[in-house]
Amino acid sequence: MDFFNQLLNGSSLTTAVDRLPNMYSRVGELDIFDRRPQATTNVILGYRNNEVVLLDPQSRSAPRQEANRETAKTVSFEVPSYKFGDVITPEDLQNIAAFAPGERRLELASEALNRRLLKVRKPHDISFEFIRMQALKGIIQDPTGDVLYNLFNEFGVSQTTIDFELDDVNTDVVGKAEDLFDAIAEDLRGDSMTHVHVLVDKLFSRQLRSHPSYEKYLTGHSAALQQIAASRQNGSDPNAMRSVMIGNVTFESYSGKAQNSSGNSVKFIADNTGHAFPMGTMDTFVEVDVPSNRLGQVNVAPSQEIFISEEPLKHDKGIDIDTESNKMCFCSRPEVLVKVVA
């Protein structure tokens, strides 16, 4: 007996379980980026590399040292668009039972529309997580692997990579963590931070957690154990149990992935790799939303991240749902983005 005949016979559905894909959102939860909606569709960032120099001791009659004339530079980014849509037709609803607990009944058009409106948001939400992760890498790629912007090249800086050599039992992982912290602190010119956070893949995390040097560190530092215990009692951190804390550096296991438009699985962090960045900065990480390609949004800073519109088809043949988002995340000091490898 099919589902529709069961409906006609008056049977009821005890429970309804909608098996949805994983929606990774950890980078968004960390609240790293300062969101700045703007009315134009490109981002222009001006910066200056101001240096403080030591003065040479001289005789009282010697000429003074002159200040360097450092000119401002700019980098420009065109913000890409992300578009997605769906259509509800009578064929999607006719003779279809409502997917809800209780006495079975036919699905209402309003229920189907609400479900589709939630569905069309999800590709944008997971894309936002992907975009934010790309900004933390410093090399912004699309889901197919093509590079859109290399922030290191744009700003004329190089990326620091620290090899933790976790396959060597003699590696001093505490010293490596200190090197990582120092590298970021030295390059964080004009800004401040609270600590360093590192998102690593699960293979890196497992090797680090089981490394003899880390185990020795925990054994000899009761303060470290207390710090870990306190963090795991923090209800606002859903991943506390997956974190390794060494001094002011937190390594967190991250397993974000999704499918691209070709159906291929895309891991947000490569195997045996991690990406470190400072937390608690003031203006290092920026998230920009620009207007959608709609007449009513021209030259107006958007109030929402995703623009969703519904349009009835001719002759009441259905409803077309159109969505668009226009977002870019970037780091204004990409030299603080340190890559770690196992």
C-alpha positions in Angstrom: 0.0 0.0 0.0 1.5 3.3 -1.0 1.8 6.4 1.1 -1.2 8.1 -0.5 -3.5 5.1 0.0 -2.4 4.9 3.6 -3.4 8.6 3.9 -6.9 7.8 2.5 -7.3 4.9 4.9 -6.8 7.3 7.8 -3.6 6.0 9.3 -1.3 8.3 11.2 2.4 9.0 11.2 4.0 8.5 14.6 6.9 10.7 13.9 8.6 12.5 11.0 12.4 12.6 10.7 13.8 14.9 8.0 17.4 13.7 7.4 19.3 16.9 6.5 22.9 17.3 5.5 25.5 18.5 8.0 25.6 22.3 8.1 29.1 23.2 9.4 29.1 26.7 11.0 32.0 26.7 13.4 33.9 29.6 11.8 30.8 31.7 11.9 30.3 30.8 15.6 33.8 32.0 16.4 32.6 35.5 15.5 35.9 36.5 14.0 34.8 38.8 11.2 33.5 42.3 11.6 30.4 42.5 9.2 30.2 45.7 7.2 27.4 46.0 4.7 28.1 48.6 2.0 26.4 50.3 -0.9 29.0 49.6 -3.6 29.9 46.2 -5.1 33.7 46.3 -4.8 35.9 46.6 -1.7 38.8 49.1 -1.7 41.2 48.9 1.2 43.9 51.5 1.9 46.8 50.7 4.1 50.3 52.0 5.1 53.2 50.2 6.5 54.3 52.6 9.2 57.6 51.6 10.8 59.1 52.9 14.0 62.8 53.3 13.7 65.6 53.6 16.2 67.4 56.9 16.2 71.1 57.0 15.8 73.1 58.7 18.5 74.8 61.8 17.1 76.7 64.9 18.1 74.7 68.0 19.0 75.7 69.7 15.8 74.9 66.8 13.5 71.9 67.0 11.1 68.7 65.4 12.2 67.3 62.1 10.8 64.4 62.6 8.4 61.1 60.7 8.6 60.4 58.3 5.7 57.6 59.4 3.5 55.4 56.3 3.4 52.6 56.6 0.9 49.3 54.9 1.2 48.5 51.9 -1.0 45.2 50.4 -2.0 44.0 47.0 -2.9 40.6 46.4 -4.6 38.4 43.3 -4.6 35.2 42.7 -6.6 32.7 40.9 -4.5 31.3 37.8 -6.2 27.6 36.9 -6.3 26.1 33.6 -5.1 22.7 32.7 -6.7 20.3 29.8 -6.1 16.7 29.1 -7.0 13.8 26.7 -6.9 10.3 26.3 -8.3 7.2 24.9 -6.7 4.7 23.4 -9.2 1.3 21.7 -8.7 2.9 18.4 -9.5 5.1 18.9 -6.4 2.0 19.0 -4.2 -0.8 17.1 -5.8 -1.7 13.9 -3.9 1.3 14.4 -1.6 0.8 13.8 2.1 2.1 16.4 4.7 5.4 15.2 6.2 4.4 15.8 9.9 3.4 13.7 12.9 -0.2 12.9 13.6 -3.2 12.1 11.4 -2.2 12.0 7.8 -3.5 14.7 5.5 -2.6 16.4 2.2 0.2 19.0 2.3 -0.8 22.6 2.0 0.8 24.9 -0.5 1.9 27.3 2.3 3.7 24.4 4.0 5.6 23.5 0.9 6.5 27.1 0.3 7.9 27.5 3.9 9.9 24.3 3.5 11.4 25.4 0.2 12.2 28.8 1.6 14.2 27.1 4.4 15.8 24.8 1.8 17.1 27.6 -0.5 18.9 29.3 2.4 21.1 26.3 3.2 23.4 26.5 0.2 24.1 30.1 1.1 24.7 29.3 4.8 27.3 26.6 4.0 28.9 28.8 1.3 29.3 31.5 4.0 31.2 29.1 6.2 33.4 28.1 3.2 34.0 31.8 2.3 35.1 32.6 5.9 37.4 29.6 6.0 39.0 30.7 2.7 39.7 34.2 4.3 41.4 32.5 7.2 43.7 30.6 4.8 44.6 33.9 3.0 44.1 32.3 -0.4 40.5 32.6 -1.5 39.4 29.9 -3.8 36.0 28.9 -5.3 34.6 25.5 -4.5 36.2 24.0 -7.7 39.7 25.1 -6.4 40.3 28.1 -8.7 42.0 31.0 -6.9 39.9 34.2 -6.8 42.3 36.3 -4.7 45.7 35.5 -3.1 45.8 38.0 -0.2 49.5 37.5 0.3 50.2 38.6 -3.3 47.7 41.4 -3.1 49.4 42.9 0.0 52.9 42.0 -1.0 53.7 39.8 2.0 54.6 36.1 2.4 52.9 33.5 4.5 54.6 31.8 7.4 54.3 28.0 7.5 55.3 26.1 10.7 56.0 22.3 10.4 55.1 20.7 13.8 56.9 17.5 12.7 54.4 15.4 14.7 55.8 12.2 13.2 59.0 12.8 15.2 58.6 11.7 18.9 61.4 14.1 19.8 59.7 17.3 18.5 59.0 20.0 21.1 55.4 20.8 20.3 55.3 23.3 23.2 58.2 25.2 21.6 56.4 25.0 18.2 53.3 26.5 19.7 55.4 29.3 21.2 57.0 29.9 17.8 53.5 30.1 16.3 52.2 32.6 18.8 55.3 34.8 18.4 55.1 34.8 14.6 51.5 36.1 14.8 52.2 38.6 17.6 55.1 40.1 15.7 53.1 40.6 12.5 50.0 42.0 14.2 51.1 45.6 13.8 48.5 48.2 14.9 46.1 45.7 16.3 45.8 43.5 19.4 44.6 40.0 20.2 43.6 37.8 23.2 45.0 34.5 22.0 45.8 32.4 18.9 43.3 29.9 17.5 44.1 27.2 15.1 41.6 25.2 13.1 43.1 21.9 12.2 41.9 18.7 10.5 41.2 15.7 12.6 44.4 13.9 11.6 46.6 16.8 12.8 44.5 17.0 16.0 44.9 13.3 16.8 48.6 13.3 16.2 49.1 16.4 18.4 46.9 15.0 21.2 48.8 11.8 21.3 52.3 13.3 20.9 54.7 12.4 23.8 55.8 16.1 24.1 52.2 17.2 24.6 51.5 14.4 27.1 54.6 15.5 29.0 53.4 19.1 29.0 50.1 18.1 30.6 51.8 16.0 33.2 54.1 18.7 34.3 51.7 21.7 34.1 48.8 21.5 36.5 47.7 24.9 35.3 47.3 23.5 31.8 45.0 20.8 33.1 42.9 23.3 35.0 42.6 25.4 31.9 41.4 22.5 29.8 38.9 21.4 32.6 37.5 25.0 32.8 37.1 25.3 29.0 35.2 22.0 28.9 32.7 23.3 31.4 32.0 26.3 29.0 28.6 25.6 27.6 29.0 28.2 24.9 31.9 26.2 23.2 30.4 23.1 21.5 33.9 21.9 20.5 35.7 22.2 23.8 36.2 18.5 24.0 38.0 18.5 20.7 40.5 21.2 21.6 44.2 21.1 22.5 45.4 24.0 24.6 49.0 24.9 24.8 49.6 28.2 26.6 47.8 31.0 24.6 47.3 28.8 21.6 44.2 26.6 21.1 44.1 23.9 18.5 40.6 22.9 17.5 39.6 19.9 15.3 37.5 21.0 12.4 35.8 18.7 9.9 33.9 21.1 7.6 33.1 19.8 4.1 30.4 20.1 1.5 29.7 19.2 -2.1 30.4 21.6 -5.0 28.2 22.0 -8.0 29.9 19.1 -9.7 29.0 16.7 -6.8 32.5 16.4 -5.6 33.2 16.6 -1.8 35.3 19.6 -0.8 37.1 19.5 2.5 37.5 23.0 4.0 40.9 22.1 5.6 43.3 19.7 3.9 44.6 16.5 5.7 47.4 17.0 8.2 47.0 20.8 8.0 45.8 23.7 10.0 45.3 27.5 9.8 46.2 29.8 12.7 44.8 33.3 13.3 44.6 35.8 16.1 41.4 36.1 18.2 40.0 39.3 19.7 41.3 41.7 17.0 39.8 45.0 16.3 40.0 45.5 12.5 42.0 42.6 11.0 39.1 40.5 9.8 36.3 42.0 7.7 33.1 40.6 6.2 31.5 42.7 3.5 28.0 42.3 2.1 27.1 44.3 -1.0 23.8 45.0 -2.8 22.1 42.3 -4.8 21.5 42.7 -8.5 18.0 44.2 -7.9 16.7 47.6 -8.9 15.4 48.3 -5.4 18.9 47.6 -3.9 21.1 49.7 -6.2 23.6 51.8 -4.2 21.9 50.7 -0.9 23.8 48.8 1.8 22.0 45.5 2.3 20.2 44.9 5.6 20.2 41.1 5.1 22.8 38.6 4.0 20.5 36.7 1.7 17.9 38.3 -0.6 14.9 36.0 -1.2 12.1 36.8 -3.6 9.0 34.9 -4.7 7.3 35.3 -8.1 4.1 33.6 -9.2 4.3 31.9 -12.5 1.8 32.8 -15.2 -1.7 31.2 -15.0 -1.1 30.1 -11.4 1.3 27.4 -12.6 3.6 27.6 -9.6 5.9 29.9 -7.6 9.5 30.7 -8.6 11.9 31.3 -5.7 15.0 33.3 -6.4 17.9 33.9 -3.9 21.1 35.9 -4.0 23.9 36.8 -1.7 27.0 38.9 -2.3 29.6 38.4 0.3 33.4 38.5 0.7 35.5 37.9 3.7 39.2 39.0 3.9 42.0 39.6 6.3 43.6 43.1 6.2 46.8 41.8 7.7 47.3 38.4 5.9 50.8 38.1 7.3 49.2 37.0 10.6 47.6 34.0 8.9 50.0 31.1 9.7 49.7 27.7 8.1 50.6 24.7 10.2 51.4 21.2 8.9 51.8 17.9 10.8 
